[in-house]
Amino acid sequence: MPHKTAQSTRPVVRAVVAVLLIAPFVIYLAVPSYAKIKPRLAGFPFFYWWQLLWVILTAVFIGIAYALTRSGGGRTPARDQADEKGE
């Protein structure tokens, strides 16, 4: 059984993955929207805690995008070849 590739995923999933991967860059490039001091959080100016929040969110977004692009329940080409050989 041939394994699915990124090209064979559903268009909706691909669109969601694209948004998840592009959104952090758009946020990072919109510096004037978060170049402020107030509101402060635990003594940190808005600029710093907003960037830290987006570093964490970016990791979450990339993780979700990765999970959405994994196909076949963890299937890999090596596993598919082993199954074809009957191993």
Buried (B, 14 or more C-beta within 10 A) or exposed (E): EEBEEEEEBEEEBBEBBEEBBEBBEEBEEEEEEBEEEEEEEEEEBBEBBBBEEBEEBBEEBBEBBEEBBEBEEEBEEEEBEEEEEEE
